[in-house]
Amino acid sequence: MRSRKLRKGITPIIATILLIVIAVAASFLVWNYISMAGRPRTVVKLDVVAVDAAIPPDGSEATISFTFKNSGTYRVTIVNVTVEYAGKSKTYSIGRDLAPGATMQWVFTSKASDLGQGIKFVDGDTIKLIINYKDTLGNTYTVTKYATLHLA
């Protein structure tokens, strides 16, 4: 009979210890979830707010202007822009840093002859613009935009 009493006495103690362990583990999980919910998430995002491509009547060049906005939480570096037109391409270096929330305008001129012999920009045609940028960790990202050429 004595062994039965010991078993009955041990079971409530073990149950109580298990309940305490479960309660402590559950409160740790809730605390961890709440503390992570309040932290800002890490986002790397470059928006091209505006793009314009103006050409002279002879189509010899295109003046391309961008407005960039860093919509993320990391500083980004805009590395370069590649202009694609008539099956040809030319890459232009930028190398500008942009802080989180900051906006920047960048204007450059692309000569049609840089894309190839005999190429002229034509009013109403579309050019493809590929923007490469990277975050502070060196990860690279790409944004592609299209612009319609128009007479200046």
C-alpha positions in Angstrom: 0.0 0.0 0.0 2.8 2.4 0.7 3.9 2.4 -2.9 0.5 3.4 -4.1 0.5 6.5 -1.9 3.9 7.5 -3.2 2.8 7.3 -6.7 -0.3 9.4 -6.0 1.8 12.0 -4.3 4.4 12.1 -7.1 1.9 12.6 -9.9 0.6 16.0 -8.8 4.1 17.3 -8.2 5.2 16.3 -11.7 2.0 17.8 -13.2 2.7 21.1 -11.4 6.3 21.2 -12.6 5.2 20.5 -16.1 2.5 23.3 -16.0 5.2 25.8 -14.7 7.6 24.8 -17.5 4.8 25.2 -20.1 3.7 28.5 -18.7 7.3 29.9 -18.7 7.9 28.6 -22.3 4.6 30.2 -23.5 5.4 33.5 -21.9 8.8 33.5 -23.5 7.2 32.9 -26.9 4.7 35.7 -26.4 7.4 38.1 -25.2 9.6 37.3 -28.2 6.7 37.8 -30.7 5.7 41.1 -29.1 9.3 42.4 -29.1 9.8 41.5 -32.7 6.5 43.1 -33.8 7.7 46.5 -32.7 10.9 46.5 -34.6 11.1 48.0 -38.1 11.6 45.6 -40.8 14.7 45.8 -43.0 13.6 46.8 -46.5 15.8 47.6 -49.5 13.7 49.4 -52.1 14.5 52.0 -54.8 11.6 53.7 -56.5 11.9 55.5 -59.8 9.4 58.2 -59.2 9.7 59.9 -62.6 11.6 59.4 -65.8 11.7 61.6 -68.9 13.5 61.2 -72.3 13.7 64.3 -74.5 15.3 64.4 -78.0 16.2 67.1 -80.4 14.6 67.1 -83.9 17.6 65.4 -85.4 17.5 62.5 -83.0 21.2 62.6 -82.3 20.9 62.3 -78.5 18.4 61.8 -75.7 18.5 63.8 -72.5 17.2 61.4 -69.8 16.2 62.5 -66.4 15.3 60.3 -63.4 13.9 61.0 -60.0 14.9 58.3 -57.5 13.5 57.7 -54.0 14.9 55.3 -51.5 11.7 53.8 -50.0 13.6 51.3 -47.9 15.3 51.3 -44.5 18.8 50.8 -45.8 21.2 53.2 -47.6 21.5 52.2 -51.2 24.1 53.0 -53.9 22.8 53.6 -57.4 25.5 51.8 -59.4 24.5 52.4 -63.1 21.9 52.8 -65.7 21.8 50.9 -69.0 20.0 52.4 -72.0 18.6 49.9 -74.5 17.3 51.1 -77.9 17.1 49.6 -81.3 18.7 46.3 -80.1 21.8 48.1 -78.8 22.7 49.1 -75.2 25.1 51.5 -73.4 25.8 51.5 -69.6 26.3 54.8 -67.8 27.9 54.9 -64.3 26.2 56.8 -61.5 27.8 55.7 -58.2 25.6 57.8 -55.9 24.5 56.9 -52.4 20.9 57.5 -51.3 19.9 57.5 -47.6 16.6 56.0 -46.5 13.7 58.3 -47.4 15.9 60.6 -49.6 15.1 61.6 -53.1 17.6 62.4 -55.9 17.3 63.6 -59.5 19.9 62.5 -62.1 20.1 63.8 -65.6 22.4 62.6 -68.4 22.7 62.7 -72.2 22.9 59.5 -74.2 24.3 60.0 -77.7 22.6 57.9 -80.4 26.1 57.2 -81.9 27.1 55.6 -78.5 24.6 52.9 -79.2 25.9 52.2 -82.7 26.6 53.5 -86.1 23.6 55.0 -87.9 21.3 54.9 -85.0 19.0 57.9 -84.4 16.4 58.4 -81.7 12.9 58.8 -83.0 10.0 60.7 -81.5 7.4 58.4 -80.0 9.8 55.3 -79.7 10.3 53.6 -76.4 13.7 53.1 -74.7 14.3 50.6 -72.0 16.2 51.8 -68.9 17.8 49.2 -66.5 18.8 50.7 -63.1 21.2 48.6 -61.0 21.7 49.4 -57.3 23.1 47.8 -54.2 22.6 47.8 -50.4 25.3 48.3 -47.8 25.8 44.5 -47.6 26.7 44.4 -51.3 23.5 42.7 -52.5 22.5 43.9 -56.0 19.0 44.8 -57.3 17.6 45.9 -60.6 14.7 48.1 -61.6 13.5 48.3 -65.2 11.6 51.3 -66.6 10.5 52.3 -70.0 10.3 55.9 -71.4 8.7 57.3 -74.5 11.0 59.6 -76.5 9.6 63.0 -77.2 10.8 66.2 -78.8 12.4 68.7 -76.4 
